[in-house]
């Protein structure tokens, strides 16, 4: 089964994480597909907007820890670290605007992918969490850096260290959600409408705003691997 779906409609490319049986948990194959697709999008002038979504009522439950398992080598873990970090960096650095549509779970690296997008639209079912610390895992520096940008260092510490779960109302109040819609269908419809409006805007104007937004970021989202997503021993 294809783990990443791609559709294009009037300049809007929608990338759908497609592992609904595992709430779209990130495997090596899925991450590689996402990184490769984002590289294609970067060089495609006819693709004006990127929408990132998840299949089956969830956005992304984070890393597929079952794939790595207890016997994974250090090389396997480092390879996964690099893929997660590259996916986040590519999303953040795309010239095209990026919109995440979050329904259901956005946990760990899944929330990191949403944070890497320019804006996130959620439904009433959206749930956000960084559960790594209680599970003995370390967060990728790219995720924590972006979280600090969005909510500030004190709130970021509370979220990252506490491992709590947050709903859409908190997301809007704290700034990581642009809009919260009453149901999943409304969230997807709102994202499609916004993306289509952006796709008809002059590309140069959109690119200029993205450049200004990037210049306003004090953080490099391509951190060294020792600060990335590794399991505590």
C-alpha positions, 0 to 999 in steps of 0.5 A: 500500500502506498504510504503517501498519497499525492493529488493536484488540483488547480495548483494545490498539491495535497500530500496525505500520510496514508497509514490509517491502520496506525494513525499514520505513524511515520515509517522510514518509507513514509518519511523518505517518500515525504522528503522526496515529494517535497523536493519535487514540489520545491522545483515545480513552479506550477505547484503553488500551495502544499496541503499536508493531511492524514488519512483515516481521521488522524493526522499523524501519531508520531514515529512508528516505534514498532518499526525500529523495535528494541533491536534497532542499530544505532545506524538505523536510529540515526537514519530515522533522525536524519529523515525526520529532521530533513522532512521538517526542514524541507517543509519549513523552507519551501517557497510555496506556502504550506497548510497542515490539516489536523484531525485526530492525533498529532503526536510527537514528530507528527505535531512537528510536521504540522508545526513546520507548516506555515499554518495549521487548521484543525477540527474539534477532534484534533489532539496535540501532544509531545509525549517523548519525555514521559516515554524516555525519548528526546525531542528533535531540536527542530520541533522544540525550536519551532515550538518556542517560536510559536508559543514562547519558551515558558509555554514550550517548556510546559508542553515539551516537559509535561507531555500533556495532550491539548485540544483545538481551543488551546491550540488557537489560544496559544497560537499553533492553530490558525483556525479550529473548525467544528468537524473534520469535513469542515477543517478539510474544506476550509483548508482547500478554500484557503489553499485555492485562494493562495494558489491564485495570488501572485507567486512573487508576493507569496514568496516575498511574505514567506521570505520575510517570515523566514528572516524573522525566525531566529532558529536553524531547523536543521540541528545536529543529530545529537540533539535529534530524536533518539531514545534514552538508554 
